[in-house]
Structure formats: C-alpha cells, structure tokens
Amino acid sequence: MINSFDNHILIVDDDDKIRDLLKDFLITNNFLVTTAINGEDALEKLNLINFDVLILDIMMPGIDGYELTKIIRTTSLVPIIHLTAMGDTDNVIQGLELGADDYLSKPFEPKELLLRIKNILKKTDTKSFKDQIQINNLILNLVTGEITGSNTSKSLNSNELHILRILSKDMGTPYSREELSKLLGFEQERTLDVCINRLRKKIEQDPKFPKYLKTKRGAGYMLWVNN
C-alpha cells in the first residue's frame, strides 16, 4: 500500500494559481510537495532532492516541459506527468516518446491528477517483481530500470518497467491491448502502443521484427525470453 507521507512531488508550472492550487491540494492528501516556477528552477531543485513524481507543465518560457523531460531522462527514471493545454494525439505522443509516463489535458480536476499519481506510485513499487531478465547481451534490471551490456547506456522509464514486470511474470502469456492498458492506467490503447514501440527500440535488435516483445495476432502483447 502506498504511504503518501513518504512521497515527495515536484510541481513545475509558471502559472502561480495552478502551482499553488495543486500544492495545497496534494498537501491536504498527505504528500510532501515542492514547487518550481520554470525549467531552470526545477533543474536546480532536482540536483538537491530526490523526488518520487514530477508534474511538468508543457508550455513554459525558457526550458519548456518537453525539453525539461529530455534533460531529466539523461540521468533519471523519476516518473513524469505532463500537464498540457495541447491535448491532441501528436503532442501526447511527443511527450511519451521523450520519456513522460502520463499526461493530463488542461483543464482537469485535481482529483484526477491524484489518481494518476497514485497509479504511478503503485507501478513503481518494485516489491514481488523479478529483479532482472536477460535479452541477448542485455541485462534489464527491473528494479532500477538500468540496461547494461553491449556498451549501452539505455534505461527504462516507469511505464516500460511496469510492462516488463507484468509480462515477465507470465512469460509467453499474451495480454490484450485493453487488459494491459487498464493495468497501466492508460485511457487510450494508442498510448500503450507508443510505449511498446519505444520499449522495443531499447531491447530488440530489429524493433520492426521483434523476437522477444511479440505481438500475438488476435491475442495481444507477450514476452518470450529463454532464461
């Protein structure tokens, strides 16, 4: 069970009203909350504090949410939720491809954000999962998200970790797109497809013809690793 008192959230938004509203709401729900007024401020705080979830506005002056996500993903796997006034599919996909774990389109209800945060925290709870799996010369650490071997410096984000944890527990068992989307907390199955494609690029030699993270026609996605 997730204990909110143990979780520290960073809210990054240049809108004072939104930033203060979310801070007060999350504090009343027993989270520790730090705020940043822009991307530069966020990076300074990220250098000092280990956060459990980041909530990033996309449209900010200077370093916007997309660029900030790209910078963060070079060193950290911390879960990221995008807040965006641009809710079309292309913008959502752009954020997911850069490494965001979830998104909310403005305007939104704070209660919905709270549910997204709790869902992410459940997904990043590593208890009871297999520590690692090996795919070819790659070792995938399902606790830290690190990928080692073959001189690689890749890493997995929280959605990718959760996909591998689910599928590795039932090796060779297909999960339908609908079922897997529900387990991941995705509203759209298209979001799952983006995550799967991104994950294949990290673990498959030829992502267009995957050997390990397979699509079983009429059944869904499954993982098949002989180790």
N, C-alpha and C positions, 0 to 999 in steps of 0.2 A: 504494500500500500504506500502511495506517495505521501510524504510528510511535507507540507508546504513550507513549514518553518525552515527546512533545510535547503530550500531552493532560492537562488538569487537570480533575479531577472534584470536585464538591462533594456531600457526603452530608449530608442533613438528616434527623435522626431523634432523638427524645427518649429512645430506648432505648439505654443505654450499650453493652450487649453486642452488639446488632446493628450499631451505628455502628462500634465497634472491630473487629468481625469483618470487615465489608465493607472498612474502611480497610486492614487488614492484607492481606486477600486481593487487593485491587486494587493495592496497592503491590508485592506479590510478582509481579504481572503487569505491572509497569513503568509504572504510571500515577502521576502526581502526584495526591495526594489531600488535600483539606481537609474538615473536618467542622464541622457546626453543630448545636447541641443543640435549637434550635427555630426558628420562622419569623423572629423578631426578630433572632436571631444570624445567620441566613442572609442577611437583607437587608443587614446591616452588612458582611458579607464580600463580597456581590455588588457593593457600592459601591466596593470596593477592588481586586477581582480579576476578570479576565475568564476565566470557566470555559468548558470545552468541552461538558460534560454535567452536568446536575443530577439527583440522585437524591433524591426527596422522599417522606418518609412522609406518609400522609394524616392519620392520627389523631394529632395533636399538640395540646397545650394552647396557648391563645392563638391565634396565626395558624396555622390548620391547612393541610394541603397544598393543598387546593382554593383557599383564599384567597391563599396564597402564590403559586400558579401564576397566579392572576388579576392579582396585583400585578406579577409579573415580566413578564407578557405585555404590559403597557402600555409597556415600554421595551426589551424584549429578545426575541430569537428563539432564545436558547440552548436546545438540546434538553433536554426534561424527561422523566424516567421516574418514574412514581408507584409507590410501594410501598403496597399496600393489603391489609388483612385483610378488606375488603368486596369480594369478587370478583364480585358479581352484575352483570348487564348494565347496570342503571341507573347504578350507581356508576362503572363503567368509562366509560360514555358521558358522564357528567357531567365526568369528568376530561379526556376528549378534547375535549369542547366548550369547555372553559376554555383549551385550548391544550397539554395534555400530548401527548407524542409516542408514549409507550408506557407499559405498566404491567406489574407483576408482583404476583400474589396471594401473600400470606404463608400458609404458609411456602414458601420457594423455595430452590433450590440456587444458591450464589454463581456457579457456572459458567454458569448460565442468564443471570444478570444480566450477566456478562462478555460473553456472546454478544449480548445486547441492546445493550450499549454499543458493541461493535464494529460492529454493524449500523447503528446511528445515525451513527457516525462515518463510515462508508462513504457513507451517504446525504447527509451534509452536506459531503462532498468535492465542491467545485464545478468541478474540472478537467474539461475537454472538453464542458461544457454551454454552450448558447446563453446569452448574457448577459441578454437581456431579450426580452419579447414584448409586443405592444400589443393590448389588447382594448377596443374603443370608445375612450373618452378616458383609459383607464387604462394606465399603463406598469408591467408586472410585472418587477421586477429578480430574475432567477433566481440571482443570486449572493448578494445581501444580504437578499432577501425583502421589500424595500420595495415598496409600491404607491403610485404617485404619479399625480396628475391628478384632476380633478373635485373638488378641495378635500377629498381623502380622507386619512386618517391610518392606513389599514389596513396590515397587514403579514402575511406568510405564515410559518407555522412550518415546521419541517424536513420533516414529512410532506407538507405541501401543496407545498413546493418540489420534493420528490422526485417527486410525482405529475406536476407540470407539466413537470419536466425529462424524464421518461420519455415523456410523451405528446407534448411539443413536438418531440422528436427524430423521431417518426414521425407527423407531422401527418396526421390523417384516418384513422389506423390504429387500430382498436379493440383494446383489451386486455381479456381476460376478467377477471371479478372474481377468479377463482382465480389467474390469472397475475399480475395486479397486486398482489394480496395477498402472494404469495410474494416478489415483487421488493421490497416494502416491509417484509417481515419480520413481517407480521401473522398471528396464529394463526387469527383469525376474520374471515370476509369482512364481517361486520357492522361491524367496526372500519373497514374501507375505506369502507363506505357512509357512516359518520358523517363521515369526513374529506372525502369528496366533497361531501356536503351542506354542510358548513361552508365548503369552498372555493368552492362555487357562490354562497353568500351574499356572498362577498367580491368576486367578479369578474363575476357576472351581474346584469343589470338586473332580471330576473324569475327568481329561482332555481327556481321551480316549473316554468318553461318555458325551460330553458337553451338558448341559441343557440350556445355555444362549447364548454363541457364537457358533451358529449352522452352519452346512453345509447343505444347501438345495440342494438335488440332482438335477443336471441339471440347477441350478439357481445361486448358489454361496453362499457366506457367509452372515449371518444375525444375528442381536442381538435381543433377546427376553427377556425383563425384565419387570415384572409386578409391576412397581412403577412409 
